């Protein structure tokens, strides 16, 4: 297999489509010429043809759109790679439909010891009269079933899975890692946050060789979606080494950046190990320069840490995933080691404490300096914290499709629990951008699809993929298409300290391109969902080409 990380393509000319450069002074062009893995020229088609050397591969795509390569700034590629091998329940919002899918999957997979599914939306359980385990038992009862919520923060199992794990009567684990029990003392089948570990430890793990093959398959899948760079969250040394092996076999066809997971139980000297990893894995293909922390959980499970109570009358505010003082100390220590910090913070109190800790790092370690600290998700926020992102130089790393992942976002479990007072400032892309924050967009795959089209659609409309609601949910938080594309390219590059190398199309930058089959700026927002990826280019080499597209070499 040809290794594009070592030997980029000699030359590639792309014509026929409008080229969005991402450069405010000259946002549009007609053609892009790539040589030696870099962009050589962006401008008129006539001049690009004149400059192209003999033997240049020429791809002509009429009426399309060329952008800098899409950079998913928050996802979990290795988790997604595994989920590509199990039952997908994405998009299912009806319990009977989900159970039918589980039943059918079990029938055609008789040799699977465990029936696993991912992508479960919380809506499927609304109105359920009894324990979730009994509902799942009605589909499959003779084998253990393990279903993961779309956000990865809750899971559901059947009775056999509870029995094998020894948690039929709960586990006594403290919040937020809870095996939910009913009034009868029996586990209902729902587990929150880390309680899924009780199940996972008895399931068994794929071999490392299997994991590696899954990763190669996932990379090809991401390339087919126009993705040329990824930023992986919650990683460790073993994952970095796996990606390195994939690179060495010539199968790495996107640029990978990783954040190393740290939590309250992590030995403090592990930060020194992380610093060493940033030096060992420091090139443009398999790189790390920071750590990832979880400040809280998610709204749907009421594990997001709120300033005010949830709207369900319970008085609950959620709890932090890590002792706030310990969290602050880790942030300050990582900052002192010149490492970037990414923090999962969904509830407004979690966001507030994260910003306080970044501010403390600046005060303790001597000013703002060139850090790329970031907050992931930011689904709710105190209005007083909006301007702090720009003031502190903190990137707002957000996932547009999270605002409308299923049906009408006005009536989801998220909205009902967050309540009407939070809605105007929920998923506040517009307010953060106006307040001076750099927006960086991603998917959180496999939480939702890594396909950027639904993300772009949600960002510019605040509507679900079915078009609900007609006027958009809290439409004052929409961003423009240009702003959304910038967040998936230039903003994402900034978040990983790579804005001088990628994220825009100008001479000398990486020849990473995404080409759509139509000009997204010239069609109604609803048509974004119908657009197709024609070509994905990494380091000047085509890594994905839609089957129907024929390239003319040397034209």
FENLINFEN-V495940 format. One record per run of one state. SS is the DSSP state (a for helix, b for strand, c for the rest). FROM is the first residue (numbers start at 1). LEN is the number of residues. If there is no record, write none. Layout:
ss:SS from:FROM len:LEN
ss:SS from:FROM len:LEN
This chain:
ss:c from:1 len:10
ss:b from:11 len:5
ss:c from:16 len:2
ss:b from:18 len:3
ss:c from:21 len:3
ss:a from:24 len:3
ss:c from:27 len:1
ss:b from:28 len:2
ss:c from:30 len:1
ss:b from:31 len:5
ss:c from:36 len:2
ss:b from:38 len:6
ss:c from:44 len:1
ss:a from:45 len:7
ss:c from:52 len:5
ss:b from:57 len:4
ss:c from:61 len:4
ss:b from:65 len:4
ss:c from:69 len:1
ss:b from:70 len:6
ss:c from:76 len:1
ss:a from:77 len:7
ss:c from:84 len:3
ss:b from:87 len:2
ss:c from:89 len:6
ss:a from:95 len:14
ss:c from:109 len:5
ss:b from:114 len:7
ss:c from:121 len:1
ss:a from:122 len:4
ss:c from:126 len:6
ss:a from:132 len:6
ss:c from:138 len:6
ss:b from:144 len:6
ss:c from:150 len:4
ss:b from:154 len:4
ss:c from:158 len:1
ss:a from:159 len:7
ss:c from:166 len:13
ss:b from:179 len:3
ss:c from:182 len:5
ss:b from:187 len:6
ss:a from:193 len:11
ss:c from:204 len:4
ss:a from:208 len:17
ss:c from:225 len:2
ss:b from:227 len:9
ss:c from:236 len:1
ss:a from:237 len:12
ss:c from:249 len:6
ss:b from:255 len:7
ss:c from:262 len:8
ss:a from:270 len:11
ss:c from:281 len:1
ss:b from:282 len:1
ss:c from:283 len:3
ss:b from:286 len:9
ss:c from:295 len:29
ss:a from:324 len:13
ss:c from:337 len:3
ss:b from:340 len:6
ss:c from:346 len:2
ss:a from:348 len:18
ss:c from:366 len:8
ss:b from:374 len:4
ss:c from:378 len:5
ss:a from:383 len:10
ss:c from:393 len:2
ss:b from:395 len:4
ss:c from:399 len:1
ss:a from:400 len:5
ss:c from:405 len:4
ss:a from:409 len:3
ss:c from:412 len:1
ss:a from:413 len:6
ss:c from:419 len:1
ss:a from:420 len:4
ss:c from:424 len:5
ss:a from:429 len:6
ss:c from:435 len:4
ss:b from:439 len:3
ss:c from:442 len:10
ss:a from:452 len:10
ss:c from:462 len:13
ss:a from:475 len:3
ss:c from:478 len:3
ss:a from:481 len:8
ss:c from:489 len:1
ss:a from:490 len:6
ss:c from:496 len:14
ss:b from:510 len:1
ss:c from:511 len:2
ss:b from:513 len:4
ss:c from:517 len:3
ss:a from:520 len:3
ss:c from:523 len:2
ss:a from:525 len:6
ss:c from:531 len:2
ss:b from:533 len:6
ss:c from:539 len:2
ss:b from:541 len:5
ss:c from:546 len:6
ss:b from:552 len:2
ss:c from:554 len:2
